[in-house]
Amino acid sequence: MEIVYILRRIEDDGYSYLSNKTFNFLKQKCNMASTFKVSDMMEFKSEQDAESYLALHNNLRGLIEVVKVIKR
């Protein structure tokens, strides 16, 4: 079991997740598998790492939360 952190933006109609491929948020659709692979999510080793990344990239805007994720 591994704990990682991701950045998720809250939107009116759901969430979008920070991608390690585009370095931008990608929208979650009803069928997430068709639009976004879980392996494409940018992962951080700590909450502080995620917050530091967000502080350095001020082009990422909106209601953004750091989410703790357990990988099994």
C-alpha positions in Angstrom: 0.0 0.0 0.0 1.3 3.4 -1.0 0.0 6.9 -0.1 0.3 9.6 -2.6 -1.3 13.1 -3.1 -3.0 14.5 -6.2 -4.3 17.9 -7.1 -8.0 18.0 -7.9 -10.0 21.1 -9.1 -13.6 21.4 -8.0 -15.9 22.4 -10.9 -19.6 23.1 -11.2 -20.2 19.7 -12.8 -17.6 17.5 -11.2 -13.8 17.4 -10.9 -10.7 17.7 -13.0 -7.3 16.3 -12.2 -3.8 17.5 -12.8 -2.2 15.5 -15.6 1.4 14.6 -15.7 1.2 14.5 -19.5 -0.3 18.0 -20.2 0.6 19.6 -16.8 -2.9 21.0 -16.8 -6.2 19.9 -15.3 -8.2 17.3 -17.3 -11.9 17.0 -16.8 -13.4 13.8 -15.4 -16.3 12.5 -17.6 -18.9 10.0 -16.7 -16.7 7.2 -18.2 -13.4 8.3 -16.9 -11.5 5.5 -18.6 -12.3 6.9 -22.0 -10.9 10.4 -21.2 -8.3 10.0 -18.5 -6.1 7.2 -17.3 -5.4 7.0 -13.6 -1.7 6.6 -14.4 -1.8 10.1 -16.1 -2.5 11.8 -12.7 0.4 13.8 -11.4 1.3 12.2 -8.0 3.2 13.9 -5.1 4.9 12.1 -2.2 3.6 14.6 0.4 0.9 17.2 0.9 3.7 19.8 1.1 5.1 18.7 -2.3 1.7 19.2 -3.8 1.2 22.6 -2.2 4.7 23.7 -3.3 4.0 22.7 -6.9 0.8 24.7 -6.8 2.6 27.7 -5.4 5.2 27.6 -8.1 2.7 27.3 -11.0 0.4 30.2 -10.6 -1.3 29.5 -13.9 -3.2 26.7 -12.2 -6.3 28.5 -10.8 -9.7 27.7 -9.3 -10.9 25.8 -6.3 -8.0 23.3 -6.0 -7.7 20.7 -3.3 -4.9 18.3 -2.3 -6.3 14.8 -2.1 -4.8 11.9 -0.2 -4.9 8.7 -2.3 -4.2 5.2 -1.2 -2.8 3.0 -4.0 -3.2 -0.7 -3.5 
